[in-house]
Amino acid sequence: MTIKPLSDHILIEPLKQEEKTKSGILLPASAEKEKPEQGKVVAVGPGKTTDDGKLIPIGVKVGGVVLFKNMAQTK
């Protein structure tokens, strides 16, 4: 199935969080984990249209990695 975002929306696939710290300590499965805050851009809308009809393109491209809010308004 192909999903095409409208307007200035983007579709993000969350990246899997690492289960090991940088120092090599393994985190147990029972540890409270935060939801991923990085994701890969899967699809991008055409951009936002201004009141006078000009199209403002989005600054991200498909395949890029972005940060997103953990408690975003829409999922």
C-alpha positions in Angstrom: 0.0 0.0 0.0 1.3 3.4 -0.9 0.6 6.3 1.4 0.9 9.9 0.1 0.8 12.7 2.7 -1.1 15.8 1.8 0.0 19.4 2.2 3.0 19.9 4.6 2.8 16.5 6.4 5.4 13.8 6.5 5.2 10.1 7.4 7.9 8.8 9.8 8.8 5.3 10.7 10.3 5.2 14.2 13.8 3.7 14.5 14.4 0.9 16.9 16.0 2.0 20.1 19.3 0.5 21.1 19.3 -2.0 24.0 22.9 -1.2 25.0 24.4 2.0 26.3 27.5 3.5 24.8 29.7 2.0 27.5 28.4 -1.5 26.7 25.9 -2.0 29.5 22.9 -4.1 28.4 19.5 -2.7 29.4 17.0 -5.3 30.7 13.7 -5.8 28.9 11.9 -4.8 32.1 13.6 -1.4 32.2 11.4 1.5 31.5 12.1 2.6 28.0 11.2 5.9 26.3 9.5 5.7 22.9 11.8 6.4 20.0 12.4 10.0 19.2 14.3 9.4 15.9 12.7 8.1 12.8 13.2 7.6 9.0 11.2 9.7 6.6 9.0 7.3 4.6 6.9 9.8 2.6 6.7 13.6 2.2 3.8 15.8 1.1 4.3 18.5 -1.6 4.5 21.4 0.8 2.5 24.2 2.2 0.5 26.6 -0.1 0.5 30.2 0.9 -2.6 32.5 0.6 -1.3 33.9 -2.7 -0.8 30.4 -4.2 2.9 29.9 -3.8 4.2 26.5 -2.8 6.7 26.4 0.1 8.5 23.0 -0.2 9.4 20.9 2.8 13.0 20.8 4.0 13.2 17.0 4.5 13.5 14.3 1.9 12.5 10.6 1.8 15.1 8.4 3.5 16.4 11.1 5.9 16.5 10.7 9.6 14.6 13.2 11.8 13.9 13.9 15.4 10.2 14.1 16.4 8.3 14.9 19.6 7.6 12.0 21.9 4.1 13.2 22.6 3.2 14.5 19.1 -0.4 15.6 18.5 -1.0 12.9 15.8 0.5 9.4 15.5 
